[in-house]
């Protein structure tokens, strides 16, 4: 089953716990909406694109090379999905995380696809 959801960025985009909470809330709502339940029998594949605000000092930067780092965002995604999309982290067989600057009206957020 393919689960797609979008979660808003926390007030402080460097806040790992804030990302984790936002991801958990959005993932839980998507699981309920799709009639899915957490299972230890599935493998899980995760893909997430984080769209982060421009820093004032780096307005012209092309790549997002400031904090939060990709490892922090990966941990927030993993921890936000645990007990919602999977029981054990060992079920995650593939994870892809990207970060870039948010542009346009949609603002900072994460867009995620989870295959269960």
C-alpha positions in Angstrom: 0.0 0.0 0.0 1.3 3.5 -0.9 0.7 6.2 1.7 1.3 9.8 0.8 1.1 12.7 3.2 2.3 16.3 3.8 3.3 17.7 7.1 4.0 21.4 7.9 7.3 22.5 9.3 7.5 23.2 13.0 7.8 26.9 14.1 11.6 26.3 14.3 12.7 24.2 11.3 15.8 23.1 13.2 13.7 21.5 15.9 14.0 17.7 15.4 11.3 17.0 18.0 8.9 19.4 16.2 9.5 17.7 12.9 8.9 14.3 14.5 5.6 15.5 16.1 4.4 17.1 12.8 5.3 13.9 10.8 3.6 11.6 13.4 0.4 13.7 13.3 0.2 13.8 9.5 1.1 10.1 9.1 -1.4 9.0 11.7 -4.2 11.0 10.0 -3.2 9.4 6.6 -3.2 5.9 8.1 -6.7 6.4 9.5 -8.0 7.9 6.3 -6.7 5.0 4.3 -7.9 2.4 6.9 -4.4 1.1 7.5 -2.9 -0.2 10.7 0.7 -0.6 12.0 2.0 -4.1 11.4 5.2 -5.9 12.1 4.8 -8.1 9.0 5.5 -5.5 6.3 8.7 -4.1 4.9 8.6 -0.3 4.7 10.1 2.0 2.1 10.2 5.8 2.9 10.8 8.7 0.6 10.6 12.3 1.9 11.3 15.7 0.5 11.9 18.5 3.1 11.2 22.0 1.9 12.9 24.4 4.3 12.9 28.2 4.6 15.7 30.3 3.2 18.1 31.8 5.7 18.6 35.5 5.5 22.3 35.1 5.0 21.9 32.6 2.2 19.2 34.1 0.0 20.9 33.2 -3.2 22.1 29.7 -2.3 21.1 27.0 -4.7 21.4 24.0 -2.3 20.3 23.8 1.3 23.6 23.4 3.0 22.7 24.7 6.5 21.0 23.1 9.5 18.9 21.0 9.9 21.2 18.4 8.4 19.9 15.5 6.4 20.8 13.0 9.2 18.6 15.0 11.7 15.7 15.0 9.3 16.1 11.3 8.6 15.9 10.6 12.3 12.9 12.8 12.7 11.2 10.9 9.8 12.1 7.5 11.3 11.0 8.4 14.8 7.8 10.1 13.6 6.7 7.0 11.7 7.6 4.5 14.4 4.5 2.9 15.9 2.4 4.5 13.2 3.7 3.0 9.9 5.9 0.3 11.4 6.7 -1.5 14.7 10.4 -2.0 14.4 13.0 0.2 12.6 14.4 -3.0 11.0 11.3 -3.1 8.8 12.6 0.0 6.9 14.4 -1.5 4.0 14.9 1.7 2.0 14.8 5.4 2.9 15.5 8.4 0.8 15.6 11.9 2.2 16.2 15.2 0.3 16.1 18.8 1.5 15.8 21.9 -0.5 14.6 25.5 -0.2 10.8 26.1 -0.1 9.6 28.4 -2.9 6.2 29.8 -3.7 3.2 29.9 -1.5 3.2 26.4 0.0 5.9 27.2 2.6 8.2 24.9 4.6 7.0 21.3 4.9 7.8 17.7 4.2 6.1 15.7 1.5 6.4 11.9 2.2 5.6 8.7 0.5 5.6 5.5 2.5 5.2 2.1 0.9 3.9 -0.6 3.3 
